[in-house]
Amino acid sequence: MTTTLVIADDHEILRDSFLGHAATKAGLKVVASVGDAQAAVNVCQHFRPHLLLLDIEMPGRDALASIPDVHAVSPATSVVVLSAYCRDAYIQMAIRSGAAGYLVKSDPPSAIFEALARVAKGEPAYSKAVLSRMSVGSEGRPGERSPSTRLSDLAPRELEVLRYIGRGMNNDQMAKVMSLSKRTVERHVARLMDSLAIRQRAGLQIFASEQGLTV
């Protein structure tokens, strides 16, 4: 059986590198290679791949927030996060969004493809650096190290809005990227302020930066 893979990363050189390594793997076929999260959702809807290797630092739509959308259009696709950053907030958000793995770009390509093979078999896969920041949940699977942080109480949309505010985006810009009305975005911002007890937008931007959500 051939395992199909979509690669989503905004760096063309990295995509080409992964494509080259994938070509050497028997039973693995890259069906699409894209440079942003919304394109990843679109190609997953079209190809219904077994795996999506998803960089989370891409321009445009927030990649972590796109994971539920991938599962909505292609329920059988396992999403494996790829990041240059090994941060508790990102790990927590990826797990909550339904990612099957979290890998760091400093891992050698051979280790990344070995991890993808494990995910294709139905197993979770995390880089050693990621595992060192995680605890083991009650069912023996990795869980968030700090499940009671202020981020833990936020809904996925609130987390997405917080990351965009941290990047300095205004409501009009967020509405365009999230494909929502400006009024809906305003409601998300208001709920975010209530959840964090932060009443000013500048305070939200500072909080996002402190949590490492702005890169």
Rosetta blueprint (number, residue, H / E / L):
1 M L
2 T L
3 T E
4 T E
5 L E
6 V E
7 I E
8 A E
9 D L
10 D L
11 H L
12 E H
13 I H
14 L H
15 R H
16 D H
17 S H
18 F H
19 L H
20 G H
21 H H
22 A H
23 A H
24 T L
25 K L
26 A L
27 G L
28 L E
29 K E
30 V E
31 V E
32 A E
33 S E
34 V E
35 G L
36 D L
37 A H
38 Q H
39 A H
40 A H
41 V H
42 N H
43 V H
44 C H
45 Q H
46 H H
47 F H
48 R L
49 P L
50 H L
51 L E
52 L E
53 L E
54 L E
55 D E
56 I L
57 E L
58 M L
59 P L
60 G L
61 R L
62 D L
63 A H
64 L H
65 A H
66 S H
67 I H
68 P H
69 D H
70 V H
71 H H
72 A H
73 V H
74 S L
75 P L
76 A L
77 T L
78 S E
79 V E
80 V E
81 V E
82 L E
83 S E
84 A L
85 Y L
86 C L
87 R L
88 D H
89 A H
90 Y H
91 I H
92 Q H
93 M H
94 A H
95 I H
96 R H
97 S H
98 G L
99 A L
100 A L
101 G E
102 Y E
103 L E
104 V E
105 K L
106 S L
107 D L
108 P L
109 P H
110 S H
111 A H
112 I H
113 F H
114 E H
115 A H
116 L H
117 A H
118 R H
119 V H
120 A H
121 K L
122 G L
123 E L
124 P L
125 A E
126 Y E
127 S L
128 K H
129 A H
130 V H
131 L H
132 S L
133 R L
134 M L
135 S E
136 V E
137 G L
138 S L
139 E L
140 G L
141 R L
142 P E
143 G E
144 E L
145 R L
146 S L
147 P L
148 S L
149 T L
150 R H
151 L H
152 S H
153 D H
154 L L
155 A L
156 P H
157 R H
158 E H
159 L H
160 E H
161 V H
162 L H
163 R H
164 Y H
165 I H
166 G H
167 R L
168 G L
169 M L
170 N L
171 N H
172 D H
173 Q H
174 M H
175 A H
176 K H
177 V H
178 M H
179 S L
180 L L
181 S L
182 K H
183 R H
184 T H
185 V H
186 E H
187 R H
188 H H
189 V H
190 A H
191 R H
192 L H
193 M H
194 D H
195 S H
196 L H
197 A L
198 I L
199 R L
200 Q L
201 R H
202 A H
203 G H
204 L H
205 Q H
206 I H
207 F H
208 A H
209 S H
210 E H
211 Q L
212 G L
213 L L
214 T L
215 V L
